[in-house]
Amino acid sequence: MNAPGPIDAHAVLLVDDEAQACKWFARRYGDEFTVLTASGMEEALAVLAARGSEVAVLMTDYRMPRHTGVDLLAAASGSHPHVVRVLMSAYADKDVALQAVNLGRVEHILEKPLDEPLTRQVLRQALATARQRAHERALGERRAAMLRETLGFLAHEVRTPLATVSGYLAALRDRASGGDAATGAPLPDAAPGDTLRMIEAAQRRAEYAQSLVTSFVNTAREAYRPDSQASLTAGDLVRAALHDYPFEPGERDRLHTALDADFPVPARQRDLLYLVLCTLIKNALQAQRGQAQPTPRIELALCRTPRPSLRVIDNGPGLPAELKDRLTLQPVASGSGGTGMGLLFCRRVMTSIGGDIAVGDTEGGGATVTLLFPETRPVEVSP
């Protein structure tokens, strides 16, 4: 199937086997509309194949050699669904034309000879309809693409905590059996509380993996529903991430927040934005792995000016200069153990809501990743 026409599809394609009729129509209506012409079904389909993204309205005579106008409109409806289909017919063909309307192959019918005011009105309405269809179709394809990307990224993100859970369970099984299942060698006695710590760590990761899957299911469920009216702020996202992220012992203490400058964010994209923020927290923690000095610190800060933004600031080793301009545009592994897909995914989520993402240096060392949101009115934050 052809790609959807762009939202600015604007042309009227007139199909008539009488060359003089095509010339007359182009002169009469060319002052208001972009007019393309074709002499029959084959030529019209060729024009659609070459310039279908420009065509908003397909207007054809009913009686033509070899194929009728209804045949043409039926063929076009499958390959170019955004195009509005208009049939011209003489009075004698009226019953046949009305039947075509009832079958859904024709959306408007104009009787010949054409009434100019009525024809202009129909064409204006058809152009508006075509643009709305193209917009909705493009939006649907963007949503589908985002869901596909989210599913792929989600699968990657879920594997890590589940692999950790599997490792802890294997260790607990070996301890319970009194030896290493692979070698048969006895395991040293666990330190006091070691078993409980493994169980708690495995539980945290299992719950986190479950939250990611739930987020994706919610995103898929909401993708084609009307826009949600529920309110959501950037501060809500930060608090949810801090509550649900599976921090290792001591990691949560590194994180500090500055949430006074709170602002609304798209509630409909709550789950994708949650995944974005968790990804940035994970990246910052990985960058500080093994760091003793300076004391590892991560700040989550909200700003309203110059535009609403959420910054994730760490004092880790920072990013190599040669990677900064590429991190959000293509998969680039930074050397901290990831695949390089994280920031690329984050940027695609942000641009899908009219925002963006920026990567820079932190003063004194480290990295700052800024999520830039669309302009919104400020919200009052309760004391």
Secondary structure by P-SEA (a helix, b strand, c coil): ccccccccbbbbbbbcccaaaaaaaaaacccccbbbbbccaaaaaaaaaaccccccbbbbbcccccccaaaaaaaaaaacccbbbbbbbcccaaaaaaaaaaaccccccccccccaaaaaaaaaaaaaaaaaaaaaaaaaaaaaaaaaaaaaaaaaaaaaaaaaaaaaaaaaaaaaacccccccccccccccaaaaaaaaaaaaaaaaaaaaaaaaaaaaaacccccccccccaaaaaaaaaacccccccccccccccccccccccccaaaaaaaaaaaaaaaaaaaacccccccbbbbbccccccccccccccccccccccccccccccccccccccccaaaaaaaaaaaaaccbbbbbbcccbbbbbbbbbcccccccccc
